[in-house]
Amino acid sequence: MDYKKGFNIKPKEVLRTGEIIFTDGTNDVIPNQSACESYGYKYNAATGTCTAFDYDSTLERKFNNIHNNVSGGVTDNGTQNTILNGQQHITKGNNFNNILNGEKHQIENTIKNANVLSGAYGQIQNQGEVVLSGGGFNEALGMSQMSFVQQSGNTTDDTQTSLYTQYITNKFIEKVGNSVIGFEANVIGVNTGIGTGTTGEYGYVQVTGAVTFTNGLASTYYQTTTHIVPYGHSGLHITAVMKDATATSFGVAVTGLAETYIQWTASIKLWRNNIQQTF
């Protein structure tokens, strides 16, 4: 654009907020009212800005919420490829590829590839989680529900190692304050053939038990580990437990063998009873 007669500045760019940035050919400049209006733009005396259009704060949200099928709820900013079927569901934002079916479910921020199959007042807090909700006590979220979470990982020695949720580094199962969570984890480790042992040797253990999480997320576990396939029949003598991964998360931790490369999967079923009183 050429300089208007009598002005040594001209428009350079339009920001996403609608504000016009001017330039003197070298430096960015904020125009005064005369310069702004001479180029055909609107001057806002209250903010001292020159704008090409009025900014709508919902516009960006509308652009970021794409490819959704919403028949019963609200999608927060950044929700994509998500289906809300039923009534009064909420996605907390930056959610991708999820399905909420039923009534008044909520999926927390940044969760992807998850699903509430049925019920009411379900809460998704983990990547790839599948939830069956049992309804709400006093219309509270996640008080009674069953869910499934998949964890996986690799070991190369006999150091106890926490598995990752959906194989996402440093992602584990989120703790829930004031709750008792029953669990059953079916854990399989397979020798990949690197290091000692034979490719295809495996171990299969099942971990069952329960954990309490206090209001401050302190944990107490009770559990048993059963070797579903005895060591003599499978080739690998491995073990697994459910334990804290961080101060706010937990999950399956496995122990393999020295100099043996093992690929692990854990299919975890969780039963949750979350009370509204603190303990």
N, C-alpha and C positions, 0 to 999 in steps of 0.2 A: 504494500500500500504506500502511496506517495504521501508526503507531508502536506497537510492543509496549509493554505496561504496564511501567513502570520504565526505559524506554530513550528517549533523546532523539535517536537516530539510526535510520535504516531503510535497506533496500536501495534503490539507485538504478539500477544497470545490471549486466549480466553481460558481461564481456569475452570475446573469442573463446578465451582460454586457460582459461575457466571461472571466473576470479576474480570475486568480487562486490565492487563498489564501493558503499559506503554514503554517505549524506548526512545532514547535520544540518538540512537545509532550505536551506542556503546554500552550504556547502563540502563537497567530497568528503572522506570519512573512511575510514580503514582500521579495521575493527572488531576488537575483542578477541575472545577465544574465547567468552566468555559471550554477547556480542551476536550473534556469528555463529551459534552453535548454537541460540539462542533463536528465530531466524527459520528454523530447519530446514536450515541449510547445514552443510558440513563444514569444520572448522578444521584447518589444517596448522601444527602448532606449530614444525616445522623451518624453514618459510619465513615464518611469521607471516601467512599469507593465508587468506582465507575463500573457499571454492569451491563452485560449484553442481554441477560434474562434474570428473572427472579428465581432464586435457588429454592427448590423443593426438597426438604430433608428426606422425604420418602422416596425420591426419585432413584437415588443410588440403591436403596433397599430393594426397589422393584426390579432394577437391573440385575442385582446379585441373587435375587430369589427367582430362579429360572427352572424350567422343566419340572415343576412340581404339580401334583394332582391333589388339590386341597378341597375336600368336601366336608371337613369338620375340624377346623382348628386354625392356629396362627403360626406362620413360619417367620422366625426372626432372621435378621440380616445374614446373608451368605448361605441360605439353605437351598440345596440343589438336588434334583432327581429324587425327590422324596414324596411319598404318598401318605396323606392323612385321611383315613376313612373312619367315619363315626362322628364323634362330637367332642369339641373343646380340647383338642390336643394342642401341645405347645412344643415347638422346636426352639432351642435356646441360641441357635446361630452357628454358622460354619458347619452345618450338618449335610452330609452327602449320602445318597443311595440308601435311604431308610424307609421303613413302612411302619406306621402306627395304626392299628386296627382295634376299635373298641371305643372306650370313652375316657376322656380326661387323662391321657397319658402324657408324659413329658420326657424328652430326650435332651441330655445335657450338652453343653457347648462342645464343639469339635468332634463329636461322635460320628462315625461313619459305618455304613454297611451293617446296620442293626435292625431289629424287628421286634415289635410287640404284637403277638399273635392274637390276643383276646383279653377280655376282662376290662377293669376300670382302675384308674389311678396307678398304672404301671410307671416305673422309672427306669430309664436306660442310662447307665453310667460308664459302660465299658465298650470298647471297640468290638464290633461284630457280635454283640450280645443278642440273644433271643430270649424274650420274656413272656411268661404267662402270668397275668396279674390276677390277684385274688380280691381286688377291691380295696377301698380305703376305709380306715377307721377315722371317723370324724373328717372325712374327705381329705385325708393326708396322703401324700405320694409314697409309693413303694413300701407300704407297711406290711403287706402280705403278698409275696410273689415267689415264683420259681423261675430260674433262668439258666441258660447254658452259655458257657464261655469256652473258647478254644485257646490253648497256649501251646507254644512250641519253642524249640531252641536246639543248640548243639553243645556237646562237651568233647573235650580232647584229653581229659585226665580224670582223677577221682576227687576233684574239688566240687563241693556242693554248689549247685548253680540254679538260680531262679529262672523259670521259663517266662517268655514274653507273651503277652496277650496279642493274638493275631500276628505274631512274630514282628511286632513293632518294638524297636529297641527302647528299653526302660519303661514300657507300658505293662502294668500289672492290673490286678483286680482291685477296684476301689473299696476301701473300708466303709462301713456304714455305722455311725455312732448309735449307741443305745439299741443294739440289735443282737440277736442270736442267729447265726447262719449255719445251717447244716450243709454238708458237702459230700460229694462223691466224685472222685477223680480217677478216670481210667487212663493209665500212663503206659506208653509203649516207647521203648528205646531200641533202635536198630543199628547194628554195626555197619558202617558204610564201607568197610574194607580197607580204610586207611589206618596205618598203625598195626597193632597186634590183633589177633583174632581173625575170624572169617566173615566175609561179606554175607549179610542176611541173618547172622545170629541176632537174637533179640531177647528182651526181657519185657514182661507185662505184669504190672502191679496195679492194685486198686487201693486207693486211700479213701477211707470213710471216717466221718467224725463231725464235730461241730466246733464253732468258735464264737466267743462273745467279744463284742467291741463296746467299750464304755463310751461315755460322752466325750472323753478325751482321746478316743481311738486306741486305748490300751487293749491288748488282746490276751485271751486265754484259750488254748487249744486242747481238745481231747480228740484223739484219733488212733486208728489202727491201720496198718499196712499189710495187705495180703498179696502174696505172689500167686497170681492167677495161673500162670504157667511156671512150674518148678524149674529151677536153674538147670537141672540135669537134662531137661527136654528142650530148652531154648538156647542155651549157650552163653547167656550173659547174666551175671549175678549183679543186678542193679537194685536201687531203692529210690523211693520218693516220699516226700512229706508235704503237708500244707503248712506254710509259715508266713510271717511278715516278710515282705520284700523291701518296703520302706516304712516310714512312720505313718503313712496314710494309705498303704496298699498291701496286698497279700497275694498269694498264689502258690502254685506247685514249685517245689525246689527238688532237683534230682541229683543223684550221685552216680556217676559212671565208673569207668575203670581207667587206670593209668595207661597212657600211650594208646588209647583206643578212641577212635572218632565215632561218636554215637549221635544219631539224629533222633530227637524226641518230639512226641506229641502228647498232649494231655487234654482229654475231653472232660469238662468239669460241669457238674450239675450243682446248682446252689438253691437251697430253700431258705427264705428270709422271713423272719418275724421281727419287725422293727417297732418298738414301743415309743410312745410319745413322752413318757416319763424318763428322766435321766438316771443313770446309775454309773 
